[in-house]
Structure formats: structure tokens, C-alpha cells
Amino acid sequence: MSATDASTDADTASASRPLTGMGPVRRPEAVPARGPGPVGGPEGEDTLDLRLPEGFTALYTEEETSPMVPTPAADPDDVPAAPTAPVHAPVSVPQDTGLVGQVADWGPTSTPVGAFHLLPVRLERDLRLLARWMNDPTVAVFWQLAGDESVTGRHVRAQLAGDGRSVPCLGVLDGTPMSYWEVYRADLDPLARHYPARPHDIGIHLLIGEVSARGRGLGSALLRAVADLALDRRPACARVVAEPDLRNTPSIAAFLGAGFRLSAEVDLPGKRAALMIRDRILRHLL
């Protein structure tokens, strides 16, 4: 989580320290592919060193979207004239397409703090706003993307030009842009080297950019909403994970309030992090 994260959950932490621990990761020299890594690098290049074989994404999408149709009878005479039991329509299950999915279609959703919507970032529309947030000192400590607009632009553009394993989004609350999110495949990220990853784990980074939105207890409410959206829209995903900086106690408190559990402490490039996990099987209990 990033900048405003600490203050998003002011009920449990000081409003002067926003939940900024979920910044991008400092990566080894990057190849422009996927965007931010789970841990602190200035250009989010940490996730760029994991490459999928050519054609993998197409195969993955084809496999997950191929409808399951019953095999037709070999001989029409074998089909009974009338069914002996009621025929039930197949249950509608959200399509689990792509590496992360169609995040633009996940919202809006109702939360205790208002109507919330994740909108995929469009640099021509959002870059100036995102760069301003990244230059907030409380955000810069954890995200390390302070500087002119080109710094933030490179970080976001790497994700937009990648294979879809990370989706940068603007968080809009009651019609007002107030936060920045990165929804990514944690099992395909360098983070997977540091914890027992499972297939289809979804990871999230967050910062609350607008100072006016900090210190109102928004962090836990929005984290819970986005984690639940990921679990609802991604049937194959059993867990949502995050790795806030261990120094960012307000951020960790917000995750705990959102139904995440502290699984472990892990050493990541650029930071020691708290591995936070929200399990599908526990979501209605925590």
C-alpha cells in the first residue's frame, strides 16, 4: 500500500502516517514488460524479469474461456424423446479470463464509505494526478517514485505495455479519484520467490493519494472491498496477498481490519515486509 494507506485507517493508526507500505518493488535491471513489483523499486521493474513463453497468454485464455459443452450423442436414436428429469440451466460463473481479468468490469461496488470503482489507468488522463501523489513525502518514502512525471510514467507504462499480469488502476470513491491500486498476479511475480505461492494468487498494492481522504478509516473498507471483488471475479483465485513494509504499522493494521491475516515476515528487495493474506475460505469469518 502506499502513501495514503497509513492514514486510510486512522482508527487504528496515526493519521500522520498513511498506509504507504504497499509500494512497488525495486527490481533488477528491467526489461519493459510488467509493471511494479510487490516491493519498493522506483520504476517498478522487479516484476519484469519473469517472462512467460510466447503464446502462453493465448493458450491460457483459450483454456479458461472454452465453454464446457456436453458431448453430443453418437446416434440420434439414443436420445430419449423426453427427459425423465427436469433440465437445469448451467450456473453462471464469472469468466476468469486473462492473467488478472477484466478489472474494469469489477465495479462499481458498495462499501461502508461509499460507492467505489477501480478504473484502469489512462496515462493521458491520469499521469499528472498520479505524479502529484507520488511526490507526497509520505508516499515517496515507500513507493520511491518522487520526481517529475516521467518517473511515474515509466513505472505505470511498463505495466500497461506488459502481458497483463499487473493492472494499474485509479480508485474512485463516490465519483472522486482518491487512490492508486495495482492488481497483479502474485504467483507470476518475483514475490513468489519469497513465499509459498499458489496458482492464481492475486496481489494488491495501494496508496491513498488525496490528503482529504486520509485519516477517515477508509483503508480497511476499501481493501476489503477490492479483495472481495478479486475473489468474486476470479473463481480460480483462493487468496489475495499483499506485502506492506513492516515499518508501516498503520498499513498493516488496515489489512488486519480488512480480514487479512499476518502470515510471515519476508525479506524483499528494498524492504522487510509483512506478508498479509486474505483467504477465500475465511472471508466470511474475518
C-alpha positions, 0 to 999 in steps of 0.5 A: 500500500502506499502513501495514503494507506497509513492514514486510510485507517486512522482508527487504528493508526496515526493519521500522520502516517498513511498506509504507504507500505504497499509500494512497488518493488525495486527490481533488477535491471528491467526489461519493459514488460510488467509493471511494479513489483510487490516491493519498493523499486522506483520504476517498478521493474522487479516484476519484469524479469519473469517472462512467460513463453510466447503464446502462453497468454493465448493458450491460457485464455483459450483454456479458461474461456472454452465453454464446457459443452456436453458431448453430443450423442453418437446416434440420434436414436439414443436420445430419449424423446423426453427427459425423465428429469427436469433440465437445469440451466448451467450456473453462471460463473464469472469468466476468469479470463486473462492473467488478472481479468477484466478489472474494469468490469469489477465495479462499481461496488458498495462499501461502508464509505461509499460507492467505489470503482477501480478504473484502469489507468489512462496515462493521458488522463491520469499521469499528472494526478498520479505524479502529484501523489507520488511526490507526497513525502509520505508516499515517496518514502515507500513507493520511491517514485518522487520526481517529475512525471516521467518517473511515474510514467515509466513505472505505470507504462511498463505495466500497461505495455506488459502481458497483463499480469499487473493492472494499474488502476485509479480508485474512485470513491463516490465519483472522486479519484482518491487512490492508486491500486495495482492488481497483479498476479502474485504467483507470476511475480518475483514475490513468489520467490519469497513465499509459498505461492499458489496458482492464481494468487492475486496481489494488491498494492495501494496508496491513498493519494488525496490528503482529504481522504486520509485519516477517515478509516477508509483503508480497511473498507476499501481493501476489503472491498477490492479483495472481495471483488478479486475473489468474486471475479476470479473463481480460480483465485483462493487468496489475495496477498499483499506485502506492506513494509513492516515499518508501516504499522498503520498499513498493516493494521488496515489489512488486519481490519480488512480480514487479512491475516499476518502470515510471515515476515519476508525479506524483499528487495528494498524492504522487510515486509509483512506478508498479509493474506486474505483467504477465500475460505475465511472471508466470511469469518474475518 
